[in-house]
Structures are given as structure tokens and as C-alpha cells.
Amino acid sequence: MTSSNQNPQDARTSVVFVHGVRSSGAIWANQVEHVRAAGHEAVAVDLPAHGTRRHDRFSMDGAFEALDDAVAALPSGPVALVGLSLGGYTSLAWAARPETTDRLVGVLAAGCTSDPKGKPVRLYRDVAKNIANAAYLGRRLTGRVVHPSVHRPRLSVPSVRLPLRPLRSAPGGADLRQIEIAPHQTAEMYRPTWDVVTDALTHLAGRSSIANVRAARVPLWFVNGARDAMRIEEQRHLAAAHDGSLVVIPGAGHDVNTEAPTAFNRVVARALADFNRRA
């Protein structure tokens, strides 16, 4: 994992940041700056159908390729993943693959402790599909028809919340122990249309994050905002982990890295120190 003349304790873990749906690697600007200031190499990927890869259709295989390329571009040595929402689910699935690089030393997964095989994700997918269909119908009625196979321009659509209530558990949890983008990418915020949400959640709906957690053989840190409805199965995820920790950040919602950046950065630093110590 490290060169023969380098003590693993002295190796700086590189970090790959993975964004959520309908955003891009640009959401990690604060975190990339923070970990780079601490001496870590860091990249923030754009997943297919997002950011600079807006013209690629989302697939989990394509997302895995983005992570493979990002890790390969980093200096030799230990690597950690930090993912939010879709990025967290993708990171857990990537970590669970038998062929995943042995350079991986840990995953921090935020806002992704509701198993995608369950009803909430399917419901959210169906809501997104209905919004996308309604927007497409609206364009047909106004004469602005775009073929479904062609990438659609950004739409202004209402926000949608999952019909779930945050758990009433206390903050805390178990053992609270210039942005650079992956190759050929630039820091560019771009919000895909809702048909991309449908694609992403379709790929997630047939996968179990609990199964991925069980299969991962590296330390996992689950980080949730206290007001995030996706916390609904955080204890199940923690119990399934071979080596897991749970941190709940008070006052934050689903987008915990941007809603509570200072607290989130402290947790990232603690997680990287933990991963590095075990590498």
C-alpha cells in the first residue's frame, strides 16, 4: 500500500470526493481546500450525467469508472472516499467490489443510510419520473419538444422531500473518533434535469447499501445531518459494518457538507486520521 521506505503512519491519505445527484464535484470546494491545506492530495469527481460529464447517461458502471480513474491519477499510497447521498451509495458499492484497489483504506459516507432497496428510494424515483414527464409534456404543449434521447436543458422544478420524518435520536453516535478536479474535468456547477434523477435512482433501487456495507472490508464512517430523513436506517448500517462509526451533526440536513461545513470538515479530518492510523 505504501513504498518500502515509507512508514504507513507517515503516509498522507489521498481523498476522492463524490457528489450527490443533481450537483457536481464543485460542491466539495470547501472540503478539498481543507484537506489539501492539511497536506492531503484530493480530487472531486463528476459522475456521469453531472458537471463536465453532463452528456453521459448515468450508470453505476460509469460511476465506478470515474472512481477508478480518479484513484489511478492520485499519487501512490492510501486512498479514502468521501461521498454524499448518491456519491455515498456509489462509494459504498465501489468499496464492496472484489476488484476494488487495495489502496482503499476507508470510506466516509454521508446522507446515505436508507437502504436503496427499500420503498423510500423507489418512491423518490417515481416522483422524479413524474416531474420529468410533466416537464417534457409542458415543453410539447408549448412547442419546445426535445426528443427523450437528447440531453435536455436545465428545467426549473419544485423541490421534493421524501415523506419521512427525521429520527428523534440525540446527536453523537458511535466512537466519534484552489479545487482540484479529477483528470480532464473542471470545477463547474451544473444541475441536471429530473430524468437524470430517475436514471440514478433506478440504478440504486436494485442494490442494497446494507449488503455493500457488509462486504466492505475497510473502516466506514457514516455521517448524517440530524435533520436528514435519510438517517432512517443508520443503526442498521452501523451494525452491518465490519468496522463502523456513526457521527450525527446537529442542526444540519441532508446536504451536510454545505449546511455545516466547519463541523463536517472536522469529522473528515478525524476520519482521515483514523484511516491513516489503520493503513
Helices and strands as residue ranges (DSSP letters): G 8-10, E 14-18, G 25-28, H 29-37, E 42-45, G 51-53, H 60-73, E 79-84, H 86-96, E 104-110, H 119-141, H 194-205, H 209-215, E 220-225, G 229-233, H 234-240, E 244-249, H 256-259, H 261-278
